[in-house]
Amino acid sequence: REPAPPGSEAWREGAGGYHVGRGIELLDQVVSNAERHSLSLLLELHAAPGGQSGRQTTGRSDPTWEPSRFDADGALSALRLVATRYNSSRSVVAISPLNEPELSNEVLLPYYQRAYETVRGSGMRAGQVAFVLQLYGLGAIFSLGWAALDSPEGLPAARYPNIIFDLHLYYGVLVPPFPALFDRLASPHFVAGPLVHLESMLLDVGSRPALTGEWSLRTPYATDDQSALPRRFDAQSDGEHNATMRALGRAQLGAHYGASSIFARLLGGRTRRAGAFFWTWGGAPHGEEEFWSFEVAIERGWLPPVRMWGSPPNR
C-alpha cells in the first residue's frame, strides 16, 4: 500500500463501503518507480469491496461485518483492471487476490479459481507472474492448503501452474492459542530462537512454494491479565531487550530467507521458500512503533543492514 500525501484526498469513502479516488494514479507511480530502480513487486488486493473480514487489515474495523458482504464480482473487477494495466511490466512478478480473508472454503475456492482465470485472461501469464494465495491461520494451512486447493475441485498444479502460498508469521499474539503450560514455561529466549524455527517449518509442509508475506519484530503482548509470557518480555532491562530483539531478528532472517527445513528436504530436496516481506506498519498504535519499523530495526542493530531476498521457487 502506498501512503497518500497529507491532504491529497487520494482516497475517500464511496457508496457501499468502496474506497474511491486516486488509487490507480498512485499505483502507476509505484510500478514506474519499481521499474526505474529494478525492483520486484507483488501486487495484492488488500481490501476487497465489501471486506473479507471485519478487521482493520481490510481497510476498516467493523465488528458488525458478515461474510455475506464480501463482493466477489467487485474484487474480480479490481483484479482485472490491475492485471490488464500492468501485464507488461517487468517489475510485477506476482499478484495476490486477497489479504487475510476470514471466509469459508466454500466461498474462497470458487473465488480463487475465478481470480486465477481473470488474472491469466488479462495477460499476466503463468510463466511470468506468480499467483499468490494466502493461507491465513493454522486452519487454512491444513484445511485449505493441504486438502482443498490440491483437490481436483480446487486449484491443482496441473491446471493452475505457478501458484505460491503466502503465510503471515508473527509472534505478537501467542497466548491464546497456545496452552497455559506454554505461557507459564516459555521464555523470551525460546520465542526468539527455537519457536521461530519451529513455526517457519509451516512454510515447507504445503504442496507449493511458500513465502512469508508479512513478518515483523513485534514481541508477544498481553491479550488478558493472565498472560505471563508478555510480562516476561516487558520486565527485561534495556540490554536484555536489545539482545532479545537482535536474536529475534537473526532467527527470522535465517528462517524466512535461508535454507528450507528438513520437511522440504524430505519432500525432494528442493528449496520451497520463496522469500519474505518485512511488514512496516506506519499506522501502528502508540508505543508499538519500534516493533514495526524496518528503519528503527536497522538503526538499533536488531537487523543487519543487508539486502534480503529468497531463492527463486521451483514451479
C-alpha positions, 0 to 999 in steps of 0.5 A: 500500500502506498501512503497518500500525501497529507491532504491529497484526498487520494482516497475517500469513502464511496457508496457501499463501503468502496474506497474511491479516488486516486488509487490507480494514479498512485499505483502507476507511480509505484510500478514506474518507480519499481521499474526505474530502480529494478525492483520486484513487486507483488501486487495484492488486493488488500481490501476487497469491496465489501471486506473479507473480514471485519478487521482493520487489515481490510481497510476498516474495523467493523465488528458488525461485518458478515461474510455475506458482504464480501463482493466477489464480482467487485474484487474480480473487477479490481483484479482485472483492471490491475492485471490488464494495466500492468501485464507488461511490466517487468517489475510485477512478478506476482499478484495476490487476490486477497489479504487475510480473508476470514471466509469459508472454503466454500466461498474462497475456492470458487473465488480463487479459481475465478481470480486465477482465470481473470488474472491469466485472461488479462495477460499476466501469464503463468510463466511470468507472474506468480499467483499468490494465495494466502493461507491465513491461520493454522486452519487454512494451512491444513484445511485449505492448503493441504486438502482443498486447493490440491483437490481436483475441485480446487486449484491443482498444479496441473491446471493452475501452474505457478501458484505460491502460498503466502503465510503471515508469521508473527509472534505478537499474539501467542497466548491464546492459542497456545496452552497455559503450560506454554505461557507459564514455561516459555521464555523470551529466549525460546520465542526468539530462537527455537519457536521461530524455527519451529513455526517457519517449518509451516512454510515447507509442509504445503504442496507449493512454494511458500513465502512469508508475506508479512513478518515483523519484530513485534514481541508477544503482548498481553491479550488478558491479565493472565498472560505471563509470557508478555510480562516476561518480555516487558520486565527485561532491562534495556540490554536484555531487550536489545539482545532479545530483539537482535536474536529475534531478528537473526532467527527470522532472517535465517528462517524466512530467507535461508535454507528450507527445513528438513520437511522440504528436504524430505519432500525432494530436496528442493528449496520451497521458500520463496522469500519474505516481506518485512511488514512496516506498519506506519499506522501502528498504535502508540508505543508499538512503533519500534516493533514495526519499523524496518528503519528503527530495526536497522538503526538499533542493530536488531537487523543487519543492514543487508539486502534480503531476498529468497531463492527463486521457487521451483514451479 
